[in-house]
Amino acid sequence: MRKKIQNHKKRKQKITVEQAWPLINPNAAGVDLGSREHWVAVPEAREAQSVRRFETFTSDLEELAEWLKKCGVNSVAVEATGVYWIPLFQLLERRGFEVLLVNARQIKNVSGRKSDVLDCQWIQRLHTYGLLGASFRPADPYCVVRSYLRHREELVGARSTQTQHMQKALQQMNVQLTQVLSDVSGQSGLAIIQAILQGERHPLKLAAMVDRRVKSTPASDRQSLDWRLSGGALVPAQNRL
């Protein structure tokens, strides 16, 4: 019984386009975005060639906006595809168009599309009948702040990954720095790693770089830094300095 109810709900979500429906947005256009080109459809009566292809350079986007103005378009539906929508979205908004950023799921939830209809034509038709809703997009100042916060989050994540790489490299060289330092990327850890990169190998000199506030004994510091490498292998104890 539960499966039947779920299947009924799924079938109910599908909408079939009817040609007799009233036109909610008669001056609508649809855009199918790509990394190298955009395909744009306008109402068929506005232009002999109602579908045109534009490249993604700024001059081409300006030409796209001019063509939409010429065709009497005032509302444009743009499918949210990666980050390709951002330049066109911002340009069209500055030029006075109403721009709808549409989730791809809305387009898939409508049936009745013919095989010879291009994506941009289908988006334009759905927008004409008012079947597409705009995704939320905050004002430009908030978008800028959000971009900075997301970039910072990515940098913090990358930093964590690089710290793990350092810990793995130290472990492979049997430098047990993580046993005496909780954070190898802290002041003491970075000082020791920098000294190792500059050629320092003596455990006493390396242990002296551990900050006195670190809760570890000098003996454990020296023991954790007592290592040598020769051709990728540890040098025997009798050959150490």
C-alpha positions in Angstrom: 0.0 0.0 0.0 2.8 2.4 0.9 4.6 1.7 -2.4 1.3 2.5 -4.3 1.0 5.8 -2.5 4.6 6.7 -3.2 4.2 5.8 -6.9 1.0 7.9 -7.1 2.8 10.9 -5.6 5.6 10.5 -8.1 3.2 10.4 -11.0 1.3 13.4 -9.7 4.4 15.5 -9.7 4.7 15.3 -13.5 3.1 18.1 -15.6 2.2 17.8 -19.2 2.4 21.0 -21.3 -0.8 21.9 -23.1 -0.7 24.1 -26.2 -4.0 25.8 -25.2 -2.6 27.1 -21.9 -2.5 31.0 -21.6 0.8 32.6 -22.1 2.0 33.9 -18.7 5.3 35.3 -20.0 4.7 36.1 -23.7 8.1 38.0 -23.9 10.2 35.1 -22.5 13.4 33.6 -23.7 15.3 30.5 -22.8 19.0 29.9 -22.6 20.9 26.6 -22.7 24.3 27.3 -21.2 27.6 25.7 -22.0 31.3 26.4 -21.4 32.0 27.4 -24.9 28.6 28.4 -26.3 25.1 29.4 -25.3 22.0 28.6 -27.3 19.1 31.1 -27.0 15.5 30.7 -28.0 13.0 33.6 -28.3 9.3 33.4 -29.4 9.0 32.2 -32.9 7.1 35.2 -34.2 9.8 37.7 -33.1 12.5 36.6 -35.5 12.9 34.5 -38.6 15.6 32.6 -36.8 14.2 32.2 -33.3 17.2 30.1 -32.1 20.7 31.5 -32.1 24.1 30.3 -30.9 26.4 32.7 -29.1 29.9 32.2 -27.9 30.8 33.0 -24.2 33.2 35.9 -24.7 32.0 39.3 -23.2 31.4 40.8 -26.6 29.3 37.8 -27.5 27.2 38.1 -24.3 26.7 41.8 -25.2 25.5 40.8 -28.6 23.2 38.2 -27.0 21.6 40.9 -24.8 21.2 43.3 -27.8 19.4 40.5 -29.8 17.0 39.9 -26.9 16.2 43.6 -26.7 15.6 43.6 -30.5 13.2 40.6 -30.1 11.2 42.4 -27.4 12.2 40.0 -24.7 12.0 41.2 -21.1 12.3 37.9 -19.1 15.0 35.2 -19.5 15.1 31.7 -18.0 18.6 30.4 -17.5 19.4 26.9 -16.3 21.8 26.8 -13.4 24.7 24.9 -14.9 28.0 25.0 -13.0 29.3 28.5 -12.8 28.7 29.2 -16.5 25.5 31.1 -15.7 27.1 33.8 -13.6 28.6 36.1 -16.3 25.4 36.0 -18.4 23.2 36.4 -15.4 25.0 39.5 -14.2 25.1 41.1 -17.6 21.4 40.5 -18.3 20.5 41.9 -14.9 22.5 45.0 -15.6 20.8 45.4 -18.9 17.4 45.5 -17.3 16.1 41.9 -18.0 14.2 39.8 -15.5 16.4 36.7 -15.1 15.3 33.5 -13.6 17.9 31.1 -12.4 16.2 27.7 -12.9 17.0 24.4 -11.2 17.3 21.6 -13.8 14.9 19.4 -11.8 12.1 21.8 -12.6 12.7 21.2 -16.3 12.8 17.4 -16.0 9.5 17.3 -14.0 7.6 18.5 -17.1 6.7 15.9 -19.8 5.5 16.4 -23.4 8.8 17.4 -24.9 9.3 16.4 -28.5 12.6 14.9 -29.7 13.3 17.7 -32.2 12.9 20.5 -29.6 16.2 22.0 -28.5 17.0 22.5 -24.8 16.8 26.3 -25.1 13.4 26.0 -26.9 12.0 23.8 -24.2 13.2 26.2 -21.5 11.7 29.1 -23.4 8.3 27.3 -23.7 8.1 26.3 -20.1 9.0 29.9 -19.0 6.3 31.2 -21.4 3.6 29.1 -19.6 4.9 30.2 -16.2 6.1 26.7 -15.2 9.5 27.7 -14.0 10.4 29.3 -10.7 13.5 31.2 -9.9 16.1 29.8 -7.5 17.0 32.1 -4.6 20.0 34.3 -5.3 21.0 37.0 -2.8 22.0 40.5 -3.8 25.5 41.1 -5.3 27.2 42.3 -2.0 26.0 39.1 -0.3 27.2 37.0 -3.2 30.7 38.5 -2.9 30.9 37.8 0.8 29.6 34.2 0.2 32.3 33.7 -2.5 35.0 34.8 0.0 33.7 32.6 2.7 33.5 29.6 0.4 37.1 30.3 -0.9 38.3 30.5 2.7 36.6 27.2 3.5 38.4 25.6 0.6 41.8 27.0 1.7 41.3 25.7 5.2 40.4 22.3 3.8 43.5 22.4 1.6 45.7 23.4 4.6 44.5 20.4 6.5 45.3 18.1 3.6 48.8 19.5 3.3 49.4 19.1 7.0 48.4 15.4 6.7 51.0 15.1 3.8 53.7 16.6 6.1 52.8 14.2 8.9 52.9 11.2 6.5 56.3 12.3 5.1 57.7 12.7 8.6 56.4 9.3 9.6 58.1 7.7 6.6 61.4 9.2 7.7 60.7 8.0 11.2 60.6 11.5 12.6 58.1 10.9 15.4 57.3 14.6 15.8 53.6 13.9 16.3 54.4 12.1 19.5 55.7 15.3 21.2 53.7 18.0 19.3 50.0 18.0 19.0 50.2 20.2 15.9 53.2 19.8 13.5 52.1 23.0 11.7 52.5 25.1 14.9 55.5 27.3 15.7 57.8 24.5 17.0 56.8 22.0 14.3 57.3 24.5 11.4 60.7 25.6 12.9 61.9 22.0 13.0 60.6 21.2 9.5 62.3 24.3 8.1 65.6 23.4 9.7 65.3 19.8 8.3 64.7 21.3 4.8 67.8 23.5 5.2 69.9 20.4 6.0 70.0 20.2 9.8 70.1 16.6 11.0 71.4 16.7 14.6 68.6 15.6 17.0 69.9 17.9 19.8 69.8 21.0 17.6 66.4 20.1 16.3 65.1 19.4 19.8 66.3 22.8 21.0 63.8 24.4 18.7 60.9 23.0 20.6 59.2 25.8 22.5 59.6 25.7 26.2 55.8 25.9 26.7 55.4 22.5 25.0 54.6 19.8 27.6 57.2 17.3 26.7 60.6 16.3 28.1 63.9 17.1 26.4 64.7 13.4 26.3 61.5 12.6 24.4 62.1 15.5 22.0 65.6 14.2 21.2 64.3 10.6 20.9 61.5 11.6 18.5 64.0 13.5 16.3 66.8 10.9 16.4 66.8 9.9 12.7 69.0 9.7 9.6 68.2 9.1 5.9 70.6 7.7 3.3 69.2 6.8 -0.1 65.7 6.6 1.3 66.6 4.2 4.2 67.5 4.9 7.8 71.3 5.0 8.5 72.4 2.4 11.2 72.9 3.8 14.7 76.7 3.4 14.7 77.0 5.7 11.7 75.0 8.5 13.2 76.6 11.8 14.3 
